[in-house]
Amino acid sequence: MNYDKIFPRVIELYRELHQVPGVGFDLDETVAIVKAELDALGIEYTEKYGKCSVVAELGHGKKCIALRADMDALPIQEESGVPFSSKKPGIMHACGHDSHTAVLLGVARCLKEIEDSLNIRVRLIFQPSEEGAVSGAEMMVNNGVMDGVDHIITTHCEAKMNAFEVGMKVGEYMAACIPMTITFFGKSAHAALPSEGIDAIAMANEAYSELKAAIKEEAGEAPYIWSVGKFTGGTVHNIICDNCEMAISFRFYDMALASRMEKRTFEICNRIANAYGGRVEIDWHMSTGAVINAPHIIEDVREAAKGLGLFINELPPRMSSEDFGWYLAKAPGAIFRYGVYDKDYDSGYVAHTCKFKIYEPAMKTAMTMFVEYVKRVNDKEL
């Protein structure tokens, strides 16, 4: 396959996508570019899996593997200096999802050329809202996008890894995430008459300390993050606070730990609220499960990288999260990273910052990895 002939179109698509970023599910212009390219390639697609989602399928056979790209951007004012910068004030592709989308469209072009020789089906998933409070992956999975899929892989660019290198890890790689909001309700009163009120800040303060101790006890040696990112209550110095809110990010790999900690959280907070004569509301929900890379799938990804002569970085586990975990709740899979750093291009700014940019030639690594992986799996079916 002539990757050099196909790849320039990936760069063109990347630059188009970069200029029209959208946040969450507000991706009409992005989706229009994806659909137009699939139409030009003669690849049928559906939008039935949810708002601003696009799913195409190529090939033949019983076995089905899925490849996923996220499409959304971030509410950041771009200062990267690239000539194709965002045309939308306050929104930019600061995490490289535009490159993921362009790469998967390049993969579609490659696979279309060899579709007659495919003995497997390849489902291409273009997903909205990976960054959003509401997960696009969860939406699509709930709407059946993983029905009939045997396994799934995805990729993510990495600004701290050299271009034309890849990274991967077997097993636990990215943490599950439970964002929770705990709100204590008391009773306001004059600060000089504290006995007339119920102090919501006092309740939250006790809960803060007890919950920190509880997660340490429950986790033992298991890795976790319990970060209180918000603690707000009260209005002025001379009124007893009647409403205090904590927002917590709980990250982990062990679902049994999460279950135990959920029980402890409700017990501790309700006990404290009752002791003060107040009440508490707890919003506890899973934003994504853990990304645990299946060993047999990583092995095929590794062999694809070796076949391409790429340097392979062995990655450490991360406590950051990725909603790819929703797909893995339905079928085994894996994520790999591709480097986009080039010292002469000054592309080392980390994701989610206003100067983030990628070294465009590095996208070829991701495109060829996907295609060679598909070819490797297809060969096993012969």
C-alpha positions as CSV (number, residue, x, y, z in Angstrom):
1,M,0.0,0.0,0.0
2,N,1.3,3.4,-0.9
3,Y,1.0,5.3,2.4
4,D,3.0,8.2,1.0
5,K,0.3,8.8,-1.7
6,I,-2.5,8.7,0.9
7,F,-1.0,10.7,3.7
8,P,-1.1,14.2,2.2
9,R,-4.9,14.0,2.4
10,V,-4.6,13.3,6.1
11,I,-2.7,16.6,6.6
12,E,-5.3,18.5,4.5
13,L,-8.1,17.1,6.6
14,Y,-6.2,17.8,9.9
15,R,-5.9,21.5,8.9
16,E,-9.5,21.7,8.0
17,L,-10.6,20.2,11.2
18,H,-8.2,22.3,13.3
19,Q,-9.8,25.5,12.1
20,V,-13.4,24.6,13.0
21,P,-13.2,23.0,16.5
22,G,-16.3,22.3,18.5
23,V,-16.8,21.5,22.2
24,G,-18.7,18.4,23.5
25,F,-21.6,17.6,21.2
26,D,-21.5,20.9,19.3
27,L,-19.5,19.4,16.4
28,D,-21.6,20.1,13.3
29,E,-18.8,21.5,11.2
30,T,-16.5,18.6,12.3
31,V,-19.1,16.0,11.5
32,A,-19.8,17.6,8.1
33,I,-16.1,17.2,7.2
34,V,-16.1,13.5,8.3
35,K,-19.3,12.8,6.3
36,A,-18.0,14.5,3.2
37,E,-14.8,12.5,3.2
38,L,-16.7,9.2,3.7
39,D,-19.1,10.2,0.9
40,A,-16.1,10.9,-1.4
41,L,-14.7,7.5,-0.6
42,G,-18.0,5.8,-1.2
43,I,-18.2,4.5,2.4
44,E,-21.6,4.2,3.9
45,Y,-22.1,5.5,7.5
46,T,-24.7,6.0,10.1
47,E,-25.5,8.6,12.7
48,K,-27.9,6.5,14.7
49,Y,-25.6,6.1,17.7
50,G,-26.2,9.6,19.1
51,K,-25.8,13.3,18.5
52,C,-22.7,14.2,16.4
53,S,-21.6,10.6,16.1
54,V,-20.6,9.0,12.8
55,V,-20.0,5.2,12.4
56,A,-18.8,3.5,9.2
57,E,-18.0,-0.1,8.4
58,L,-15.9,-1.8,5.8
59,G,-15.0,-5.4,5.0
60,H,-16.7,-8.7,5.2
61,G,-17.0,-11.6,7.6
62,K,-18.2,-12.6,11.1
63,K,-15.3,-11.1,13.1
64,C,-15.6,-7.3,13.7
65,I,-12.9,-5.0,15.1
66,A,-13.5,-1.4,15.9
67,L,-11.2,1.6,15.6
68,R,-12.2,4.8,17.5
69,A,-11.3,8.5,17.1
70,D,-12.6,11.3,19.3
71,M,-13.5,14.6,17.6
72,D,-14.1,17.3,20.2
73,A,-12.0,20.3,21.2
74,L,-11.6,22.4,24.3
75,P,-12.7,25.9,25.5
76,I,-9.2,27.5,25.1
77,Q,-8.1,30.5,23.2
78,E,-5.5,29.3,20.7
79,E,-2.0,30.8,20.8
80,S,-0.1,28.0,18.9
81,G,0.8,30.3,16.0
82,V,0.1,27.8,13.3
83,P,-1.2,29.4,10.0
84,F,-4.4,27.2,10.2
85,S,-5.3,28.2,13.7
86,S,-8.9,28.0,15.0
87,K,-11.4,30.4,13.5
88,K,-13.5,30.2,16.6
89,P,-12.7,32.5,19.5
90,G,-12.1,30.7,22.7
91,I,-12.1,27.2,21.2
92,M,-9.2,25.2,20.0
93,H,-8.0,21.6,19.4
94,A,-5.6,21.6,22.4
95,C,-5.6,17.8,22.8
96,G,-5.1,16.5,19.3
97,H,-8.5,15.1,18.6
98,D,-8.5,16.7,15.2
99,S,-5.4,14.6,14.4
100,H,-7.2,11.5,15.6
101,T,-10.1,12.2,13.4
102,A,-7.9,13.0,10.3
103,V,-5.9,9.8,10.9
104,L,-9.0,7.6,11.1
105,L,-10.3,9.2,7.8
106,G,-6.9,8.3,6.3
107,V,-7.3,4.8,7.6
108,A,-10.8,4.7,5.9
109,R,-9.1,5.6,2.7
110,C,-6.5,2.9,3.1
111,L,-8.9,0.2,4.0
112,K,-11.3,1.1,1.1
113,E,-8.4,0.3,-1.2
114,I,-8.1,-3.3,0.2
115,E,-11.7,-3.8,1.2
116,D,-12.2,-6.8,-1.2
117,S,-9.4,-8.6,0.6
118,L,-10.7,-8.1,4.1
119,N,-12.1,-11.2,5.7
120,I,-13.1,-9.2,8.8
121,R,-15.4,-6.2,9.3
122,V,-13.8,-3.0,10.5
123,R,-16.1,-0.5,12.3
124,L,-14.8,3.1,12.3
125,I,-16.2,5.1,15.3
126,F,-16.1,8.9,15.2
127,Q,-17.0,10.0,18.7
128,P,-18.1,13.3,20.2
129,S,-17.5,14.6,23.7
130,E,-14.5,12.8,25.1
131,E,-13.6,15.9,27.1
132,G,-17.2,16.8,28.1
133,A,-19.0,16.3,31.4
134,V,-21.3,14.0,29.5
135,S,-19.4,11.2,27.8
136,G,-19.9,10.6,24.1
137,A,-18.5,7.1,24.5
138,E,-21.1,6.3,27.1
139,M,-23.8,7.6,24.9
140,M,-22.7,5.6,21.9
141,V,-22.1,2.4,23.9
142,N,-25.6,2.7,25.4
143,N,-27.0,3.1,21.9
144,G,-25.4,-0.1,20.8
145,V,-22.3,0.9,18.9
146,M,-20.3,-2.1,20.4
147,D,-23.0,-4.7,19.4
148,G,-21.2,-7.4,17.5
149,V,-17.7,-6.0,18.1
150,D,-15.0,-8.5,19.1
151,H,-12.5,-6.0,20.2
152,I,-11.5,-2.3,19.8
153,I,-8.4,-0.2,19.6
154,T,-7.8,3.5,19.7
155,T,-4.9,5.9,19.8
156,H,-3.9,9.3,21.3
157,C,-1.1,11.7,20.3
158,E,1.6,12.3,22.9
159,A,3.4,15.7,23.0
160,K,6.2,14.4,25.2
161,M,7.1,11.5,22.9
162,N,9.2,11.9,19.8
163,A,7.6,11.8,16.4
164,F,7.6,8.4,14.7
165,E,7.7,6.6,18.0
166,V,4.8,4.7,19.7
167,G,4.0,3.9,23.3
168,M,2.0,1.1,24.9
169,K,1.4,-0.8,28.1
170,V,-0.2,-4.1,29.0
171,G,-2.9,-4.1,31.6
172,E,-3.8,-1.2,33.8
173,Y,-3.1,2.0,32.0
174,M,-5.6,4.8,32.7
175,A,-7.8,5.1,35.8
176,A,-11.5,4.9,36.2
177,C,-13.0,8.2,37.3
178,I,-15.9,9.1,39.6
179,P,-16.5,12.8,39.9
180,M,-18.7,13.5,42.9
181,T,-20.4,16.5,44.5
182,I,-21.3,16.4,48.2
183,T,-23.5,19.2,49.4
184,F,-24.3,19.8,53.0
185,F,-27.4,21.8,53.9
186,G,-27.7,23.6,57.3
187,K,-29.5,26.6,58.6
188,S,-28.4,30.2,58.4
189,A,-28.3,32.5,61.4
190,H,-26.4,35.5,62.7
191,A,-22.8,34.6,63.4
192,A,-23.2,36.0,66.9
193,L,-25.9,33.4,67.5
194,P,-24.4,30.2,66.2
195,S,-26.7,28.0,68.3
196,E,-29.6,29.3,66.2
197,G,-28.1,28.0,63.0
198,I,-26.7,24.7,61.5
199,D,-23.2,25.2,60.1
200,A,-22.8,23.6,56.7
201,I,-19.1,24.5,56.5
202,A,-18.5,22.7,59.8
203,M,-20.3,19.6,58.4
204,A,-18.3,19.7,55.2
205,N,-15.0,20.2,57.1
206,E,-15.6,17.1,59.2
207,A,-16.5,15.1,56.1
208,Y,-13.4,16.3,54.3
209,S,-11.1,14.9,57.0
210,E,-13.0,11.7,57.6
211,L,-13.3,10.9,53.9
212,K,-9.5,11.4,53.4
213,A,-8.8,9.0,56.2
214,A,-11.4,6.5,54.9
215,I,-10.0,6.3,51.4
216,K,-6.5,5.8,52.7
217,E,-7.8,3.0,54.9
218,E,-9.9,1.3,52.2
219,A,-7.2,1.5,49.4
220,G,-4.3,0.1,51.3
221,E,-1.6,-0.4,48.6
222,A,-4.0,0.1,45.7
223,P,-3.4,3.2,43.6
224,Y,-5.9,6.0,43.8
225,I,-6.5,9.7,43.6
226,W,-8.9,11.5,45.9
227,S,-8.7,15.2,45.1
228,V,-11.0,17.8,46.5
229,G,-11.1,20.4,43.7
230,K,-13.8,22.6,45.0
231,F,-14.9,23.5,48.6
232,T,-17.3,26.4,48.6
233,G,-19.8,27.8,51.2
234,G,-21.1,30.9,52.8
235,T,-21.4,34.5,51.6
236,V,-20.1,36.8,54.4
237,H,-18.3,36.6,57.7
238,N,-21.3,37.3,59.9
239,I,-23.8,34.7,58.6
240,I,-23.7,31.0,59.5
241,C,-23.4,29.1,56.2
242,D,-26.4,27.1,55.3
243,N,-25.0,25.4,52.1
244,C,-21.5,24.0,51.5
245,E,-20.4,22.0,48.5
246,M,-17.4,19.8,47.9
247,A,-16.5,18.6,44.4
248,I,-14.2,15.5,44.4
249,S,-12.3,13.6,41.7
250,F,-11.9,10.0,42.7
251,R,-9.7,7.9,40.4
252,F,-8.8,4.2,40.8
253,Y,-8.5,0.9,39.0
254,D,-10.2,-1.4,41.6
255,M,-14.0,-1.5,41.2
256,A,-14.3,-3.3,44.6
257,L,-12.5,-0.3,46.2
258,A,-14.9,2.1,44.5
259,S,-17.9,0.1,45.8
260,R,-16.5,0.1,49.4
261,M,-15.8,3.8,49.2
262,E,-19.2,4.6,47.9
263,K,-20.7,2.9,50.9
264,R,-18.3,4.7,53.3
265,T,-18.9,8.1,51.7
266,F,-22.7,7.9,52.2
267,E,-22.3,6.5,55.7
268,I,-19.9,9.2,56.8
269,C,-21.7,12.1,55.3
270,N,-25.1,11.1,56.5
271,R,-23.9,10.5,60.0
272,I,-22.3,13.9,60.2
273,A,-25.3,15.7,58.7
274,N,-27.6,13.9,61.2
275,A,-25.4,14.8,64.1
276,Y,-25.6,18.5,63.3
277,G,-29.3,18.4,62.5
278,G,-28.7,19.1,58.8
279,R,-28.8,17.0,55.6
280,V,-26.6,16.0,52.8
281,E,-27.0,15.3,49.0
282,I,-24.4,13.2,47.2
283,D,-24.1,13.0,43.4
284,W,-21.8,10.0,42.8
285,H,-21.5,8.7,39.3
286,M,-19.0,7.0,37.1
287,S,-17.6,9.2,34.2
288,T,-15.6,6.3,32.8
289,G,-14.2,2.9,33.8
290,A,-10.6,2.1,33.7
291,V,-8.6,1.6,30.5
292,I,-7.1,-1.9,30.9
293,N,-5.2,-3.0,27.8
294,A,-5.8,-6.6,26.9
295,P,-2.4,-8.5,26.6
296,H,-3.3,-10.3,23.4
297,I,-4.4,-7.1,21.7
298,I,-1.3,-5.2,22.8
299,E,0.8,-8.0,21.4
300,D,-0.7,-7.5,17.9
301,V,-0.3,-3.7,18.3
302,R,3.4,-4.3,19.3
303,E,4.0,-6.6,16.3
304,A,2.4,-4.0,14.0
305,A,4.9,-1.4,15.4
306,K,7.8,-3.7,14.9
307,G,6.8,-4.4,11.4
308,L,6.9,-0.7,10.7
309,G,10.3,-0.4,12.3
310,L,9.0,2.0,15.0
311,F,10.7,2.6,18.4
312,I,8.4,1.3,21.1
313,N,8.1,3.1,24.5
314,E,7.0,1.1,27.5
315,L,4.5,3.4,29.2
316,P,3.8,3.7,32.9
317,P,0.3,3.6,34.2
318,R,-1.6,7.0,34.5
319,M,-4.1,8.2,37.0
320,S,-5.7,10.4,34.3
321,S,-8.9,9.0,32.7
322,E,-10.2,8.4,29.1
323,D,-13.8,7.6,28.3
324,F,-12.5,4.8,26.1
325,G,-13.1,2.7,29.2
326,W,-16.8,2.6,28.3
327,Y,-16.0,0.6,25.2
328,L,-13.8,-1.8,27.2
329,A,-16.8,-2.6,29.4
330,K,-18.3,-4.3,26.3
331,A,-15.2,-5.9,24.7
332,P,-11.5,-6.2,25.2
333,G,-9.3,-3.6,23.6
334,A,-6.3,-1.3,23.9
335,I,-5.0,2.2,23.4
336,F,-1.6,3.1,22.1
337,R,0.2,6.5,21.9
338,Y,2.0,8.1,19.0
339,G,4.6,10.8,19.5
340,V,4.1,14.2,18.0
341,Y,7.2,16.0,19.3
342,D,9.8,17.4,17.1
343,K,12.5,19.7,18.6
344,D,12.8,21.9,15.5
345,Y,9.0,22.4,15.3
346,D,8.7,23.4,19.0
347,S,5.8,20.9,19.4
348,G,6.5,20.0,23.0
349,Y,3.7,21.9,24.7
350,V,1.5,19.6,26.7
351,A,-2.1,19.0,25.9
352,H,-4.9,21.3,27.2
353,T,-2.7,24.4,26.9
354,C,-3.1,27.3,24.4
355,K,0.2,26.6,22.6
356,F,-0.3,23.0,22.0
357,K,0.5,21.8,18.4
358,I,1.6,18.6,16.8
359,Y,4.3,17.8,14.3
360,E,2.1,16.9,11.4
361,P,4.2,14.2,9.7
362,A,3.9,12.2,12.9
363,M,0.3,11.4,12.1
364,K,1.5,8.9,9.5
365,T,2.7,6.7,12.4
366,A,-0.8,6.5,13.8
367,M,-2.4,5.9,10.3
368,T,0.0,3.1,9.4
369,M,-0.3,1.5,12.9
370,F,-4.0,1.2,12.5
371,V,-3.8,-0.2,9.0
372,E,-1.0,-2.7,9.7
373,Y,-2.9,-3.8,12.8
374,V,-6.0,-4.5,10.8
375,K,-4.0,-6.4,8.2
376,R,-2.4,-8.5,10.9
377,V,-5.8,-9.4,12.5
378,N,-7.2,-10.1,9.0
379,D,-4.3,-12.4,8.2
380,K,-5.2,-14.5,11.3
381,E,-8.6,-15.0,9.8
382,L,-7.4,-16.5,6.5
